[in-house]
Amino acid sequence: MTQLIEKYLRYLRYERNYSPHTEISYSEDLCQFAEFVNQNHKGIDLREIDSDIVRLWVVSLLELKLSARTVNRKLSALKSFYRYLLRVGEVENNPLKKIVGPKTKKPFPSFVNYSDMKKVLSEEDFDCTFLSMRDRLILEIFYVTGIRRAELIGIKDVDIDFSAKILQVTGKRNKQRLIPVSDALLNMIALYMSARNRDVKVLSGYLFVKEDGEPLYPMLVHRIVNERLAWIPTLTKTSPHVLRHSFATGMLNNGADINAVKELLGHSSLASTEVYTHTSFEELKKIYNKAHPRA
């Protein structure tokens, strides 16, 4: 089996252009499976490996206290390996065809509640300089619109319609959507643009720029958000996506229709939005347990 694994890894490297990191990961997972087979079924032919042996391997991984996510990743590598073996004619049957990995628990999205967000956006912590106004507006737009980081970076001045009170964003697969914008946010955008136009010599057409006029890059946006959200001690994650979660959770907690939230977030499937209904229900349970005398 070792020679076939090496042949498969060369296929990943030279024909599929997989990254060295992925290649190393696949190599470790497949060699671990080969070692298990060799120890427990010595001398067995590759074509004799069946679904029972694969299941025993999965059980052995779980007994090592590996997480369901890790086990599923290893299974994915083995499934990919066997698809390759079938294609090149090394095996006739796929023992992983009916193998289902262990279920993974989906964690509830982290989000910021309204009172904490008010503190993060407090005007006392920002001044009237271009950079300070930019950073506050970034936080505000994330929280008020729920857009993604890449969507925020891609906003151009022409995407803001002040008269119609609409923001146009370009999402995944270049799909565009319109988001309503409040007067308060529009006023904040106008004040920021005035400071930006005053302090930045060369503009690129993008709403959010660096001091040299060039558009922002993902890690800079992450750093801006992370530094502010780090003020909230109870928050486990401090990425821009947390503010997207906060937008969706806040909307649903306040009675918004789930289909409307789906459209605002730019989700292609309602299933992606439904996770926030679970978050809202968890909040309701906390309120009930805290407030009801017999909870």
TORNU-790160 format. One record per residue (C-alpha): residue number from 1; residue in three letters; z, y, x. Coordinates in nm, 4 decimals. Last residue first. Example, Ala and Ser with C-alpha at 12.3 -4.5 7.8 and 13.67 -1.06 7.14 Angstrom:
<nodes>
> seq;type;z;y;x
> 2;SER;0.7140;-0.1060;1.3670
> 1;ALA;0.7800;-0.4500;1.2300
</nodes>
This chain:
<nodes>
> seq;type;z;y;x
> 295;ALA;3.5865;2.7677;-3.7155
> 294;ARG;3.8661;2.7993;-3.9718
> 293;PRO;3.9359;3.1707;-3.9261
> 292;HIS;3.5649;3.2565;-3.8911
> 291;ALA;3.4934;3.5334;-3.6408
> 290;LYS;3.4677;3.3741;-3.2970
> 289;ASN;3.3160;3.0431;-3.4016
> 288;TYR;3.0763;3.2188;-3.6397
> 287;ILE;2.9667;3.4772;-3.3811
> 286;LYS;2.9103;3.2049;-3.1222
> 285;LYS;2.7170;2.9965;-3.3745
> 284;LEU;2.4980;3.2941;-3.4632
> 283;GLU;2.4210;3.3504;-3.0957
> 282;GLU;2.3179;2.9871;-3.0598
> 281;PHE;2.0929;3.0338;-3.3616
> 280;SER;1.9242;3.3278;-3.1936
> 279;THR;1.8611;3.1215;-2.8808
> 278;HIS;1.7164;2.8448;-3.0944
> 277;THR;1.4888;3.0984;-3.2650
> 276;TYR;1.3857;3.2117;-2.9174
> 275;VAL;1.2464;2.8680;-2.8368
> 274;GLU;1.0187;2.9098;-3.1392
> 273;THR;0.7951;3.1564;-2.9569
> 272;SER;0.6245;2.9018;-2.7323
> 271;ALA;0.5857;2.6650;-3.0280
> 270;LEU;0.3969;2.9396;-3.2160
> 269;SER;0.1057;2.8878;-2.9771
> 268;SER;-0.1225;3.1377;-2.8065
> 267;HIS;0.1687;3.3655;-2.7224
> 266;GLY;0.0790;3.7319;-2.6726
> 265;LEU;0.4388;3.8504;-2.6956
> 264;LEU;0.3594;4.0946;-2.9770
> 263;GLU;0.1579;3.8310;-3.1630
> 262;LYS;0.4367;3.5719;-3.1428
> 261;VAL;0.6945;3.8319;-3.2493
> 260;ALA;0.4865;3.9012;-3.5609
> 259;ASN;0.4650;3.5289;-3.6318
> 258;ILE;0.8433;3.4977;-3.5951
> 257;ASP;0.9062;3.7654;-3.8570
> 256;ALA;1.1635;4.0170;-3.7332
> 255;GLY;1.5157;3.9874;-3.8763
> 254;ASN;1.7336;4.1626;-3.6209
> 253;ASN;1.8183;3.8478;-3.4257
> 252;LEU;1.4453;3.7743;-3.4099
> 251;MET;1.3623;4.1084;-3.2473
> 250;GLY;1.6584;4.0944;-3.0084
> 249;THR;1.5669;3.7440;-2.8942
> 248;ALA;1.2064;3.8413;-2.8305
> 247;PHE;1.2908;4.1585;-2.6385
> 246;SER;1.5668;3.9901;-2.4383
> 245;HIS;1.3366;3.7039;-2.3392
> 244;ARG;1.0852;3.9600;-2.2104
> 243;LEU;1.3732;4.1312;-2.0311
> 242;VAL;1.4649;3.8004;-1.8673
> 241;HIS;1.1005;3.7703;-1.7575
> 240;PRO;1.1509;4.0716;-1.5306
> 239;SER;1.3981;3.8611;-1.3276
> 238;THR;1.7779;3.8789;-1.3219
> 237;LYS;1.8977;3.5286;-1.4045
> 236;THR;2.2565;3.4090;-1.4626
> 235;LEU;2.3730;3.7256;-1.6405
> 234;THR;2.7499;3.7476;-1.6880
> 233;PRO;2.8020;3.9993;-1.4052
> 232;ILE;2.5526;4.2574;-1.5404
> 231;TRP;2.4928;4.4984;-1.2514
> 230;ALA;2.2431;4.2496;-1.1071
> 229;LEU;2.0142;4.3613;-1.3911
> 228;ARG;1.9440;4.6832;-1.2029
> 227;GLU;1.8624;4.5411;-0.8600
> 226;ASN;1.6665;4.2527;-1.0134
> 225;VAL;1.4424;4.4820;-1.2137
> 224;ILE;1.3324;4.6898;-0.9138
> 223;ARG;1.3088;4.3807;-0.6910
> 222;HIS;1.0871;4.1959;-0.9385
> 221;VAL;0.8576;4.4961;-0.9665
> 220;LEU;0.8322;4.5095;-0.5867
> 219;MET;0.7681;4.1351;-0.5715
> 218;PRO;0.4764;4.1599;-0.8163
> 217;TYR;0.2804;4.4432;-0.6463
> 216;LEU;0.2652;4.8036;-0.7676
> 215;PRO;-0.0632;4.9933;-0.7801
> 214;GLU;-0.1552;5.2323;-0.4939
> 213;GLY;-0.0750;5.6021;-0.5214
> 212;ASP;0.0893;5.6277;-0.1780
> 211;GLU;0.4332;5.6671;-0.3370
> 210;LYS;0.3816;5.3428;-0.5261
> 209;VAL;0.2115;5.3282;-0.8633
> 208;PHE;0.2772;5.2547;-1.2284
> 207;LEU;0.0247;5.3897;-1.4760
> 206;TYR;-0.2824;5.2744;-1.2863
> 205;GLY;-0.5748;5.5135;-1.2460
> 204;SER;-0.5594;5.5023;-0.8675
> 203;LEU;-0.3950;5.8378;-0.7999
> 202;VAL;-0.4029;6.0239;-0.4673
> 201;LYS;-0.1447;6.2962;-0.3983
> 200;VAL;0.1592;6.1487;-0.5722
> 199;ASP;0.4396;6.4007;-0.6353
> 198;ARG;0.3101;6.6179;-0.9210
> 197;ASN;0.0967;6.3542;-1.0918
> 196;ARG;0.3913;6.1141;-1.0803
> 195;ALA;0.6365;6.3704;-1.2212
> 194;SER;0.3999;6.4494;-1.5114
> 193;MET;0.3292;6.0810;-1.5668
> 192;TYR;0.7035;6.0135;-1.5884
> 191;LEU;0.7554;6.2860;-1.8491
> 190;ALA;0.4646;6.1527;-2.0557
> 189;ILE;0.5914;5.7940;-2.0365
> 188;MET;0.9402;5.9017;-2.1498
> 187;ASN;0.7896;6.0899;-2.4442
> 186;LEU;0.5846;5.7846;-2.5360
> 185;LEU;0.8992;5.5719;-2.5226
> 184;ALA;1.0867;5.8036;-2.7592
> 183;ASP;0.7887;5.8330;-2.9935
> 182;SER;0.7812;5.4540;-3.0274
> 181;VAL;0.4987;5.2293;-2.9072
> 180;PRO;0.3020;4.9748;-3.1092
> 179;ILE;0.1512;4.6929;-2.8998
> 178;LEU;-0.2194;4.6120;-2.8933
> 177;ARG;-0.3546;4.2910;-2.7446
> 176;GLN;-0.6103;4.1947;-2.4805
> 175;LYS;-0.6898;3.8446;-2.3624
> 174;ASN;-0.7946;3.8486;-1.9985
> 173;ARG;-0.7145;3.4752;-1.9661
> 172;LYS;-0.3462;3.5695;-1.9770
> 171;GLY;-0.2629;3.9195;-2.0922
> 170;THR;-0.4335;4.2576;-2.0854
> 169;VAL;-0.2218;4.5278;-2.2422
> 168;GLN;-0.3112;4.8078;-2.4844
> 167;LEU;-0.0291;5.0461;-2.5771
> 166;ILE;-0.0404;5.2200;-2.9158
> 165;LYS;0.1078;5.5402;-3.0547
> 164;ALA;-0.2223;5.6339;-3.2265
> 163;SER;-0.2078;5.9873;-3.0794
> 162;PHE;-0.0590;5.8826;-2.7438
> 161;ASP;-0.3086;5.6028;-2.6833
> 160;ILE;-0.1980;5.4400;-2.3591
> 159;ASP;-0.4471;5.2009;-2.1988
> 158;VAL;-0.6326;5.4938;-2.0393
> 157;ASP;-0.3404;5.5517;-1.8010
> 156;LYS;-0.3781;5.1979;-1.6714
> 155;ILE;-0.1459;4.9011;-1.7314
> 154;GLY;-0.2144;4.6138;-1.4904
> 153;ILE;0.1315;4.6072;-1.3295
> 152;LEU;0.2895;4.5815;-1.6751
> 151;GLU;0.0635;4.2922;-1.7748
> 150;ALA;0.1397;4.1072;-1.4506
> 149;ARG;0.5134;4.1411;-1.5217
> 148;ARG;0.4822;4.0165;-1.8787
> 147;ILE;0.5222;4.2343;-2.1882
> 146;GLY;0.8322;4.2301;-2.4080
> 145;THR;0.7597;4.5775;-2.5521
> 144;VAL;1.0947;4.7606;-2.5588
> 143;TYR;1.2731;4.5722;-2.2785
> 142;PHE;0.9825;4.5567;-2.0353
> 141;ILE;0.8839;4.9151;-2.1165
> 140;GLU;1.2383;5.0439;-2.0607
> 139;LEU;1.2878;4.8625;-1.7314
> 138;ILE;0.9590;4.9968;-1.5963
> 137;LEU;1.0424;5.3439;-1.7313
> 136;ARG;1.3717;5.3444;-1.5397
> 135;ASP;1.1961;5.2479;-1.2170
> 134;ARG;0.9284;5.5143;-1.2583
> 133;MET;1.1785;5.7891;-1.3372
> 132;SER;1.3731;5.7041;-1.0225
> 131;LEU;1.0588;5.6934;-0.8112
> 130;PHE;0.9235;6.0276;-0.9391
> 129;THR;1.2534;6.2113;-0.9006
> 128;CYS;1.4359;6.3315;-1.2106
> 127;ASP;1.7556;6.1302;-1.1567
> 126;PHE;1.8755;5.7906;-1.2793
> 125;ASP;2.2244;5.6415;-1.3153
> 124;GLU;2.3435;5.9040;-1.5644
> 123;GLU;2.0451;5.8280;-1.7864
> 122;SER;2.2006;5.4922;-1.8791
> 121;LEU;1.9323;5.2237;-1.8855
> 120;VAL;2.1527;4.9469;-1.7433
> 119;LYS;2.4427;5.0564;-1.9641
> 118;LYS;2.2273;5.0477;-2.2780
> 117;MET;2.1025;4.7043;-2.1704
> 116;ASP;2.4587;4.5714;-2.1636
> 115;SER;2.5200;4.6899;-2.5202
> 114;TYR;2.1874;4.5466;-2.6414
> 113;ASN;2.2335;4.1952;-2.5097
> 112;VAL;2.0441;4.0797;-2.2015
> 111;PHE;1.8656;3.7450;-2.2144
> 110;SER;1.8627;3.4085;-2.0401
> 109;PRO;1.6294;3.1580;-2.2035
> 108;PHE;1.7967;2.8446;-2.3427
> 107;PRO;1.7670;2.5535;-2.1035
> 106;LYS;1.5199;2.2791;-2.1892
> 105;LYS;1.6868;1.9446;-2.1390
> 104;THR;1.4574;1.6956;-1.9763
> 103;LYS;1.3727;1.3647;-2.1371
> 102;PRO;1.3320;1.0673;-1.9057
> 101;GLY;0.9755;0.9663;-1.8200
> 100;VAL;0.7450;0.7680;-2.0469
> 99;ILE;0.5536;0.4730;-1.9009
> 98;LYS;0.2769;0.3457;-2.1261
> 97;LYS;-0.0179;0.3877;-1.8882
> 96;LEU;0.1980;0.3615;-1.5777
> 95;PRO;0.0953;0.0046;-1.4936
> 94;ASN;-0.2727;0.1111;-1.4746
> 93;ASN;-0.5039;-0.1866;-1.4738
> 92;GLU;-0.8124;-0.2764;-1.2674
> 91;VAL;-0.6898;-0.1755;-0.9224
> 90;GLU;-0.8639;-0.0712;-0.5980
> 89;GLY;-1.1812;0.0339;-0.7837
> 88;VAL;-1.2106;0.3895;-0.6473
> 87;ARG;-1.1430;0.5442;-0.9894
> 86;LEU;-0.8621;0.3050;-1.0745
> 85;LEU;-0.6873;0.3774;-0.7449
> 84;TYR;-0.7199;0.7545;-0.8058
> 83;ARG;-0.5657;0.7245;-1.1508
> 82;TYR;-0.2947;0.5165;-0.9858
> 81;PHE;-0.2081;0.7925;-0.7388
> 80;SER;-0.1968;1.0569;-1.0128
> 79;LYS;0.0432;0.8423;-1.2104
> 78;LEU;0.2609;0.7946;-0.9004
> 77;ALA;0.2774;1.1702;-0.8361
> 76;SER;0.3625;1.2369;-1.2014
> 75;LEU;0.6342;0.9723;-1.1872
> 74;LYS;0.7899;1.1520;-0.8914
> 73;ARG;0.7869;1.4805;-1.0845
> 72;ASN;0.9363;1.3072;-1.3868
> 71;VAL;1.2212;1.1760;-1.1713
> 70;THR;1.2863;1.5249;-1.0344
> 69;ARG;1.2973;1.6814;-1.3830
> 68;ALA;1.5243;1.4040;-1.5122
> 67;SER;1.7690;1.4883;-1.2351
> 66;LEU;1.8441;1.2415;-0.9589
> 65;LYS;2.1836;1.0736;-0.9903
> 64;LEU;2.0833;0.7849;-0.7582
> 63;GLU;2.1165;0.5643;-1.0653
> 62;LEU;1.8393;0.7725;-1.2205
> 61;LEU;1.6113;0.6848;-0.9315
> 60;SER;1.6948;0.3141;-0.9634
> 59;VAL;1.6157;0.3264;-1.3344
> 58;VAL;1.2760;0.4837;-1.2600
> 57;TRP;1.2047;0.2095;-1.0072
> 56;LEU;1.3007;-0.0556;-1.2615
> 55;ARG;1.0584;0.1051;-1.5068
> 54;VAL;0.7787;0.0899;-1.2470
> 53;ILE;0.8495;-0.2771;-1.1861
> 52;ASP;0.8386;-0.3468;-1.5599
> 51;SER;0.5104;-0.1539;-1.5929
> 50;ASP;0.3301;-0.3931;-1.3614
> 49;ILE;0.2644;-0.4289;-0.9888
> 48;GLU;0.0484;-0.7396;-0.9451
> 47;ARG;-0.2624;-0.5463;-0.8353
> 46;LEU;-0.0740;-0.4062;-0.5353
> 45;ASP;0.0100;-0.7598;-0.4224
> 44;ILE;0.3739;-0.8612;-0.3989
> 43;GLY;0.4937;-0.9663;-0.0543
> 42;LYS;0.8433;-0.8351;-0.1013
> 41;HIS;0.9358;-0.7502;-0.4587
> 40;ASN;1.2705;-0.5684;-0.4310
> 39;GLN;1.2564;-0.4175;-0.0835
> 38;ASN;0.8787;-0.3774;-0.0624
> 37;VAL;0.8532;-0.2350;-0.4150
> 36;PHE;1.1271;0.0190;-0.3454
> 35;GLU;0.9679;0.1160;-0.0127
> 34;ALA;0.6306;0.1696;-0.1831
> 33;PHE;0.7977;0.3897;-0.4477
> 32;GLN;0.9660;0.6017;-0.1808
> 31;CYS;0.6376;0.6234;0.0084
> 30;LEU;0.4737;0.7555;-0.3081
> 29;ASP;0.7372;1.0246;-0.3625
> 28;GLU;0.7472;1.1385;0.0005
> 27;SER;0.3681;1.1551;0.0301
> 26;TYR;0.3338;1.3426;-0.2981
> 25;SER;0.5796;1.6091;-0.1769
> 24;ILE;0.4106;1.6371;0.1619
> 23;GLU;0.0703;1.6813;-0.0042
> 22;THR;0.2072;1.9409;-0.2427
> 21;HIS;0.3467;2.1470;0.0476
> 20;PRO;0.0256;2.1064;0.2491
> 19;SER;-0.1661;2.2627;-0.0422
> 18;TYR;-0.4164;2.0532;-0.2329
> 17;ASN;-0.7827;2.1088;-0.1464
> 16;ARG;-0.9026;1.8359;-0.3879
> 15;GLU;-1.1573;1.6813;-0.1497
> 14;TYR;-1.0022;1.7309;0.1943
> 13;ARG;-0.6285;1.7325;0.1353
> 12;LEU;-0.5979;1.5311;-0.1851
> 11;TYR;-0.8459;1.2697;-0.0590
> 10;ARG;-0.6608;1.2519;0.2730
> 9;LEU;-0.3423;1.1876;0.0724
> 8;TYR;-0.5177;0.9065;-0.1166
> 7;LYS;-0.6279;0.7375;0.2052
> 6;GLU;-0.2730;0.7607;0.3402
> 5;ILE;-0.1395;0.6093;0.0179
> 4;LEU;-0.4004;0.3335;0.0386
> 3;GLN;-0.2954;0.2513;0.3942
> 2;THR;0.0710;0.2340;0.2927
> 1;MET;0.0000;0.0000;0.0000
</nodes>
